[in-house]
Amino acid sequence: MDSKICDLPENYVPSENEEFMNDLQREYFRRKLIRWRTALEQENEDAIKYLQQKERSYNDEADRASNETDLAYELRTKERARKLILKITDALQRISNGTYGYCEETGEPISLKRLDARPIAILSIEAQERHEKQERVQKNN
């Protein structure tokens, strides 16, 4: 799934002047996603090591409460990273099958700026705004 699509020129940045999701753009986003996933996996490993090294028996109630707060924070952070890693893996699969960069709702291209800022995006900005508006309406009813 992570096999290279093409050689990427140094300092390459996708441009609106190119054909959308050409080989260079796909390779650019593939590498960006892999770097992000690798960083998240490393953070998870570091968090596990930190939690394993942390002393678990405390005589002082304040120390115990502080430790439990730290543990809860680390677990929330790990869960968030786990979900992101799954979304990144899904995005890499979409690159492999040729659907990456296209809105899952409309089939239209997602802007390169949006993909650069949020490479796991599955909706165009317009579709995302519609979904958020619907969620607000449903929440208020």
N, CA and C atoms as a LAMMPS dump frame, in Angstrom:
ITEM: TIMESTEP
0
ITEM: NUMBER OF ATOMS
423
ITEM: BOX BOUNDS ff ff ff
-5.0000000000000000e+02 5.0000000000000000e+02
-5.0000000000000000e+02 5.0000000000000000e+02
-5.0000000000000000e+02 5.0000000000000000e+02
ITEM: ATOMS id mol type element x y z
1 1 1 N 0.821 -1.197 0
2 1 2 C 0 0 0
3 1 3 C 0.865 1.26 0
4 2 1 N 2.03 1.213 0.613
5 2 2 C 2.871 2.393 0.695
6 2 3 C 3.901 2.457 -0.425
7 3 1 N 3.714 1.679 -1.487
8 3 2 C 4.699 1.665 -2.558
9 3 3 C 4.727 3.005 -3.282
10 4 1 N 5.916 3.395 -3.641
11 4 2 C 6.167 4.684 -4.271
12 4 3 C 5.465 4.788 -5.617
13 5 1 N 4.887 5.953 -5.869
14 5 2 C 4.17 6.187 -7.12
15 5 3 C 5.132 6.698 -8.186
16 6 1 N 5.984 7.636 -7.809
17 6 2 C 6.954 8.211 -8.75
18 6 3 C 8.025 8.946 -7.953
19 7 1 N 9.074 9.378 -8.635
20 7 2 C 10.087 10.218 -7.988
21 7 3 C 9.52 11.612 -7.829
22 8 1 N 9.764 12.204 -6.67
23 8 2 C 9.222 13.517 -6.368
24 8 3 C 10.358 14.533 -6.381
25 9 1 N 10.253 15.56 -7.221
26 9 2 C 11.301 16.586 -7.226
27 9 3 C 11.428 17.246 -5.849
28 10 1 N 12.639 17.601 -5.483
29 10 2 C 12.868 18.272 -4.205
30 10 3 C 12.071 19.582 -4.174
31 11 1 N 11.485 19.885 -3.033
32 11 2 C 10.695 21.107 -2.815
33 11 3 C 9.426 21.172 -3.659
34 12 1 N 8.966 20.04 -4.151
35 12 2 C 7.731 20.017 -4.934
36 12 3 C 6.542 20.379 -4.046
37 13 1 N 5.657 21.206 -4.571
38 13 2 C 4.398 21.544 -3.92
39 13 3 C 3.306 21.455 -4.984
40 14 1 N 2.226 20.751 -4.697
41 14 2 C 1.143 20.645 -5.682
42 14 3 C 0.603 22.015 -6.08
43 15 1 N 0.214 22.128 -7.331
44 15 2 C -0.27 23.395 -7.867
45 15 3 C -1.594 23.191 -8.577
46 16 1 N -2.446 24.211 -8.501
47 16 2 C -3.74 24.181 -9.201
48 16 3 C -3.543 24.171 -10.721
49 17 1 N -2.334 24.519 -11.196
50 17 2 C -2.046 24.57 -12.629
51 17 3 C -1.771 23.192 -13.235
52 18 1 N -1.726 22.164 -12.386
53 18 2 C -1.456 20.804 -12.863
54 18 3 C -2.761 20.03 -12.98
55 19 1 N -2.669 18.906 -13.671
56 19 2 C -3.807 17.984 -13.699
57 19 3 C -4.036 17.495 -12.269
58 20 1 N -5.294 17.497 -11.831
59 20 2 C -5.615 17.115 -10.457
60 20 3 C -5.278 15.654 -10.2
61 21 1 N -4.625 15.401 -9.099
62 21 2 C -4.205 14.09 -8.614
63 21 3 C -3.381 13.321 -9.629
64 22 1 N -2.453 14.047 -10.25
65 22 2 C -1.478 13.389 -11.114
66 22 3 C -0.506 12.596 -10.228
67 23 1 N 0.43 11.901 -10.836
68 23 2 C 1.364 11.064 -10.075
69 23 3 C 2.149 11.86 -9.037
70 24 1 N 2.598 13.061 -9.394
71 24 2 C 3.373 13.876 -8.455
72 24 3 C 2.533 14.267 -7.245
73 25 1 N 1.312 14.68 -7.475
74 25 2 C 0.446 15.064 -6.361
75 25 3 C 0.144 13.866 -5.46
76 26 1 N -0.15 12.741 -6.067
77 26 2 C -0.428 11.545 -5.265
78 26 3 C 0.792 11.147 -4.434
79 27 1 N 1.968 11.218 -5.038
80 27 2 C 3.187 10.869 -4.304
81 27 3 C 3.454 11.876 -3.187
82 28 1 N 3.214 13.156 -3.437
83 28 2 C 3.387 14.2 -2.426
84 28 3 C 2.502 13.895 -1.208
85 29 1 N 1.221 13.615 -1.458
86 29 2 C 0.308 13.35 -0.349
87 29 3 C 0.588 11.997 0.312
88 30 1 N 1.009 11.018 -0.47
89 30 2 C 1.362 9.713 0.097
90 30 3 C 2.497 9.873 1.1
91 31 1 N 3.533 10.598 0.711
92 31 2 C 4.669 10.823 1.615
93 31 3 C 4.251 11.629 2.846
94 32 1 N 3.428 12.643 2.633
95 32 2 C 2.956 13.474 3.747
96 32 3 C 2.185 12.611 4.758
97 33 1 N 1.32 11.747 4.263
98 33 2 C 0.534 10.873 5.13
99 33 3 C 1.419 9.87 5.864
100 34 1 N 2.391 9.309 5.172
101 34 2 C 3.289 8.341 5.806
102 34 3 C 4.11 9.01 6.91
103 35 1 N 4.607 10.22 6.656
104 35 2 C 5.364 10.945 7.694
105 35 3 C 4.48 11.196 8.92
106 36 1 N 3.237 11.6 8.678
107 36 2 C 2.315 11.882 9.767
108 36 3 C 2.025 10.611 10.572
109 37 1 N 1.752 9.516 9.853
110 37 2 C 1.462 8.242 10.536
111 37 3 C 2.663 7.778 11.352
112 38 1 N 3.859 7.9 10.786
113 38 2 C 5.072 7.491 11.489
114 38 3 C 5.259 8.318 12.767
115 39 1 N 5.024 9.623 12.674
116 39 2 C 5.154 10.491 13.852
117 39 3 C 4.138 10.102 14.929
118 40 1 N 2.908 9.817 14.523
119 40 2 C 1.881 9.408 15.49
120 40 3 C 2.226 8.066 16.138
121 41 1 N 2.718 7.136 15.346
122 41 2 C 3.103 5.837 15.894
123 41 3 C 4.249 5.992 16.89
124 42 1 N 5.203 6.877 16.587
125 42 2 C 6.318 7.123 17.509
126 42 3 C 5.816 7.761 18.803
127 43 1 N 4.892 8.718 18.678
128 43 2 C 4.312 9.345 19.872
129 43 3 C 3.606 8.303 20.729
130 44 1 N 2.894 7.385 20.093
131 44 2 C 2.219 6.317 20.845
132 44 3 C 3.217 5.437 21.577
133 45 1 N 4.303 5.073 20.906
134 45 2 C 5.34 4.261 21.547
135 45 3 C 5.939 5.001 22.733
136 46 1 N 6.215 6.297 22.543
137 46 2 C 6.777 7.101 23.63
138 46 3 C 5.811 7.184 24.806
139 47 1 N 4.525 7.332 24.514
140 47 2 C 3.52 7.416 25.581
141 47 3 C 3.451 6.103 26.354
142 48 1 N 3.516 4.993 25.649
143 48 2 C 3.479 3.682 26.318
144 48 3 C 4.694 3.535 27.233
145 49 1 N 5.874 3.893 26.733
146 49 2 C 7.083 3.811 27.557
147 49 3 C 6.966 4.709 28.786
148 50 1 N 6.426 5.909 28.585
149 50 2 C 6.265 6.861 29.69
150 50 3 C 5.337 6.275 30.752
151 51 1 N 4.225 5.718 30.309
152 51 2 C 3.271 5.156 31.254
153 51 3 C 3.846 3.939 31.975
154 52 1 N 4.64 3.143 31.277
155 52 2 C 5.243 1.964 31.898
156 52 3 C 6.297 2.349 32.931
157 53 1 N 6.994 3.457 32.705
158 53 2 C 8.056 3.883 33.61
159 53 3 C 7.533 4.643 34.823
160 54 1 N 6.339 5.195 34.686
161 54 2 C 5.794 6.025 35.748
162 54 3 C 5.498 5.183 36.987
163 55 1 N 5.872 5.687 38.126
164 55 2 C 5.603 5.013 39.405
165 55 3 C 4.102 4.956 39.635
166 56 1 N 3.59 3.8 40.017
167 56 2 C 2.148 3.638 40.167
168 56 3 C 1.676 3.648 41.621
169 57 1 N 2.582 3.505 42.566
170 57 2 C 2.125 3.509 43.96
171 57 3 C 2.565 4.807 44.633
172 58 1 N 1.585 5.529 45.119
173 58 2 C 1.847 6.814 45.757
174 58 3 C 1.222 6.802 47.145
175 59 1 N 1.953 7.334 48.092
176 59 2 C 1.423 7.449 49.444
177 59 3 C 0.561 8.692 49.582
178 60 1 N 0.916 9.708 48.842
179 60 2 C 0.221 10.986 48.932
180 60 3 C -0.987 11 47.995
181 61 1 N -2.156 11.397 48.508
182 61 2 C -3.371 11.43 47.691
183 61 3 C -3.258 12.405 46.525
184 62 1 N -2.621 13.533 46.76
185 62 2 C -2.457 14.532 45.696
186 62 3 C -1.6 13.966 44.565
187 63 1 N -0.542 13.243 44.922
188 63 2 C 0.312 12.626 43.896
189 63 3 C -0.467 11.568 43.116
190 64 1 N -1.272 10.803 43.825
191 64 2 C -2.067 9.763 43.181
192 64 3 C -3.086 10.401 42.22
193 65 1 N -3.743 11.457 42.667
194 65 2 C -4.724 12.15 41.816
195 65 3 C -4.045 12.75 40.591
196 66 1 N -2.876 13.334 40.787
197 66 2 C -2.12 13.911 39.673
198 66 3 C -1.742 12.823 38.671
199 67 1 N -1.309 11.684 39.181
200 67 2 C -0.933 10.563 38.322
201 67 3 C -2.139 10.064 37.528
202 68 1 N -3.296 9.978 38.166
203 68 2 C -4.496 9.523 37.473
204 68 3 C -4.919 10.508 36.394
205 69 1 N -4.754 11.803 36.656
206 69 2 C -5.054 12.822 35.651
207 69 3 C -4.108 12.685 34.462
208 70 1 N -2.817 12.497 34.753
209 70 2 C -1.833 12.297 33.681
210 70 3 C -2.163 11.057 32.86
211 71 1 N -2.535 9.995 33.544
212 71 2 C -2.868 8.743 32.858
213 71 3 C -4.084 8.932 31.955
214 72 1 N -5.113 9.59 32.456
215 72 2 C -6.32 9.83 31.653
216 72 3 C -5.982 10.664 30.422
217 73 1 N -5.143 11.66 30.598
218 73 2 C -4.733 12.509 29.465
219 73 3 C -3.975 11.679 28.429
220 74 1 N -3.024 10.876 28.876
221 74 2 C -2.242 10.048 27.956
222 74 3 C -3.137 9.071 27.199
223 75 1 N -4.11 8.494 27.895
224 75 2 C -5.008 7.541 27.239
225 75 3 C -5.879 8.236 26.195
226 76 1 N -6.361 9.444 26.491
227 76 2 C -7.152 10.193 25.496
228 76 3 C -6.292 10.537 24.286
229 77 1 N -5.064 10.926 24.547
230 77 2 C -4.135 11.271 23.46
231 77 3 C -3.854 10.045 22.59
232 78 1 N -3.633 8.891 23.231
233 78 2 C -3.391 7.654 22.473
234 78 3 C -4.604 7.276 21.638
235 79 1 N -5.798 7.43 22.182
236 79 2 C -7.016 7.084 21.449
237 79 3 C -7.19 7.999 20.245
238 80 1 N -6.92 9.291 20.437
239 80 2 C -7.004 10.248 19.326
240 80 3 C -6.007 9.863 18.234
241 81 1 N -4.779 9.53 18.628
242 81 2 C -3.753 9.138 17.66
243 81 3 C -4.15 7.859 16.935
244 82 1 N -4.74 6.904 17.66
245 82 2 C -5.165 5.641 17.044
246 82 3 C -6.205 5.898 15.958
247 83 1 N -7.16 6.783 16.24
248 83 2 C -8.191 7.114 15.257
249 83 3 C -7.584 7.827 14.044
250 84 1 N -6.636 8.717 14.297
251 84 2 C -5.97 9.408 13.187
252 84 3 C -5.187 8.429 12.322
253 85 1 N -4.509 7.485 12.96
254 85 2 C -3.734 6.493 12.207
255 85 3 C -4.664 5.686 11.295
256 86 1 N -5.845 5.341 11.79
257 86 2 C -6.815 4.622 10.95
258 86 3 C -7.253 5.48 9.764
259 87 1 N -7.502 6.774 10
260 87 2 C -7.898 7.674 8.909
261 87 3 C -6.761 7.85 7.904
262 88 1 N -5.534 7.911 8.396
263 88 2 C -4.374 8.033 7.501
264 88 3 C -4.244 6.771 6.649
265 89 1 N -4.408 5.617 7.266
266 89 2 C -4.338 4.352 6.53
267 89 3 C -5.43 4.299 5.462
268 90 1 N -6.625 4.78 5.811
269 90 2 C -7.707 4.846 4.816
270 90 3 C -7.332 5.78 3.661
271 91 1 N -6.734 6.932 3.977
272 91 2 C -6.322 7.883 2.936
273 91 3 C -5.27 7.261 2.022
274 92 1 N -4.328 6.537 2.606
275 92 2 C -3.307 5.862 1.794
276 92 3 C -3.95 4.813 0.879
277 93 1 N -4.969 4.149 1.373
278 93 2 C -5.692 3.176 0.543
279 93 3 C -6.402 3.894 -0.608
280 94 1 N -6.972 5.07 -0.339
281 94 2 C -7.64 5.844 -1.396
282 94 3 C -6.623 6.301 -2.446
283 95 1 N -5.388 6.611 -2.021
284 95 2 C -4.351 6.956 -2.996
285 95 3 C -4.094 5.743 -3.887
286 96 1 N -3.991 4.579 -3.275
287 96 2 C -3.729 3.349 -4.036
288 96 3 C -4.837 3.021 -5.026
289 97 1 N -6.096 3.27 -4.621
290 97 2 C -7.188 2.881 -5.516
291 97 3 C -7.689 4.022 -6.398
292 98 1 N -7.028 5.192 -6.311
293 98 2 C -7.348 6.297 -7.219
294 98 3 C -8.508 7.184 -6.81
295 99 1 N -9.013 7.031 -5.591
296 99 2 C -10.144 7.862 -5.159
297 99 3 C -9.714 9.008 -4.239
298 100 1 N -8.434 9.068 -3.892
299 100 2 C -7.949 10.116 -2.985
300 100 3 C -8.11 11.498 -3.632
301 101 1 N -8.542 12.446 -2.805
302 101 2 C -8.644 13.831 -3.266
303 101 3 C -10.008 14.196 -3.815
304 102 1 N -10.901 13.222 -3.871
305 102 2 C -12.243 13.471 -4.388
306 102 3 C -13.252 13.372 -3.248
307 103 1 N -14.179 14.308 -3.224
308 103 2 C -15.212 14.367 -2.19
309 103 3 C -16.057 13.091 -2.228
310 104 1 N -16.214 12.459 -1.078
311 104 2 C -17.011 11.223 -1.019
312 104 3 C -18.501 11.494 -1.209
313 105 1 N -18.906 12.736 -1.032
314 105 2 C -20.323 13.071 -1.193
315 105 3 C -20.659 13.486 -2.625
316 106 1 N -19.81 14.324 -3.212
317 106 2 C -20.126 14.883 -4.531
318 106 3 C -19.295 14.292 -5.66
319 107 1 N -18.16 13.689 -5.33
320 107 2 C -17.262 13.173 -6.353
321 107 3 C -16.373 14.239 -6.968
322 108 1 N -16.558 15.492 -6.552
323 108 2 C -15.755 16.605 -7.066
324 108 3 C -14.39 16.634 -6.373
325 109 1 N -13.377 17.209 -7.02
326 109 2 C -12.067 17.334 -6.379
327 109 3 C -12.134 18.19 -5.106
328 110 1 N -11.392 17.757 -4.104
329 110 2 C -11.205 18.54 -2.887
330 110 3 C -10.038 19.478 -3.173
331 111 1 N -10.134 20.722 -2.75
332 111 2 C -9.077 21.683 -3.081
333 111 3 C -7.723 21.227 -2.534
334 112 1 N -6.67 21.531 -3.284
335 112 2 C -5.315 21.17 -2.86
336 112 3 C -4.96 21.841 -1.538
337 113 1 N -5.43 23.073 -1.337
338 113 2 C -5.159 23.762 -0.07
339 113 3 C -5.767 22.991 1.093
340 114 1 N -6.987 22.519 0.914
341 114 2 C -7.641 21.74 1.979
342 114 3 C -6.892 20.435 2.219
343 115 1 N -6.521 19.752 1.156
344 115 2 C -5.793 18.492 1.308
345 115 3 C -4.427 18.706 1.947
346 116 1 N -3.778 19.813 1.624
347 116 2 C -2.477 20.084 2.226
348 116 3 C -2.631 20.342 3.722
349 117 1 N -3.694 21.059 4.1
350 117 2 C -3.941 21.36 5.507
351 117 3 C -4.484 20.143 6.257
352 118 1 N -5.306 19.345 5.592
353 118 2 C -5.938 18.168 6.213
354 118 3 C -5.92 17.015 5.211
355 119 1 N -4.776 16.334 5.103
356 119 2 C -4.626 15.304 4.072
357 119 3 C -5.549 14.098 4.232
358 120 1 N -6.268 14.003 5.347
359 120 2 C -7.222 12.901 5.517
360 120 3 C -8.637 13.327 5.145
361 121 1 N -8.793 14.542 4.616
362 121 2 C -10.126 15.049 4.267
363 121 3 C -10.805 14.125 3.263
364 122 1 N -12.099 13.889 3.51
365 122 2 C -12.888 13.066 2.589
366 122 3 C -14.019 13.873 1.959
367 123 1 N -14.205 15.094 2.448
368 123 2 C -15.262 15.959 1.934
369 123 3 C -14.669 17.292 1.492
370 124 1 N -15.269 17.882 0.457
371 124 2 C -14.885 19.238 0.066
372 124 3 C -15.32 20.183 1.178
373 125 1 N -14.823 21.391 1.15
374 125 2 C -15.199 22.369 2.177
375 125 3 C -16.708 22.581 2.171
376 126 1 N -17.293 22.684 0.987
377 126 2 C -18.733 22.909 0.882
378 126 3 C -19.517 21.756 1.504
379 127 1 N -19.129 20.528 1.2
380 127 2 C -19.815 19.361 1.752
381 127 3 C -19.609 19.281 3.263
382 128 1 N -18.415 19.605 3.722
383 128 2 C -18.122 19.594 5.161
384 128 3 C -18.985 20.625 5.886
385 129 1 N -19.112 21.813 5.291
386 129 2 C -19.946 22.857 5.902
387 129 3 C -21.4 22.424 5.97
388 130 1 N -21.893 21.744 4.93
389 130 2 C -23.27 21.235 4.953
390 130 3 C -23.469 20.231 6.082
391 131 1 N -22.49 19.326 6.243
392 131 2 C -22.571 18.324 7.301
393 131 3 C -22.568 18.984 8.677
394 132 1 N -21.698 19.976 8.858
395 132 2 C -21.63 20.666 10.148
396 132 3 C -22.924 21.425 10.428
397 133 1 N -23.507 22.022 9.4
398 133 2 C -24.77 22.743 9.57
399 133 3 C -25.878 21.765 9.962
400 134 1 N -25.938 20.611 9.294
401 134 2 C -26.935 19.591 9.617
402 134 3 C -26.762 19.1 11.057
403 135 1 N -25.513 18.919 11.485
404 135 2 C -25.25 18.471 12.854
405 135 3 C -25.74 19.498 13.872
406 136 1 N -25.522 20.791 13.586
407 136 2 C -25.988 21.848 14.493
408 136 3 C -27.51 21.852 14.564
409 137 1 N -28.168 21.688 13.421
410 137 2 C -29.628 21.676 13.386
411 137 3 C -30.162 20.491 14.181
412 138 1 N -29.577 19.323 13.965
413 138 2 C -30.016 18.119 14.683
414 138 3 C -29.749 18.234 16.176
415 139 1 N -28.64 18.85 16.546
416 139 2 C -28.279 19.026 17.956
417 139 3 C -29.266 19.949 18.66
418 140 1 N -29.763 20.959 17.953
419 140 2 C -30.671 21.945 18.534
420 140 3 C -32.125 21.482 18.545
421 141 1 N -32.414 20.376 17.878
422 141 2 C -33.808 19.87 17.856
423 141 3 C -34.067 18.892 18.957
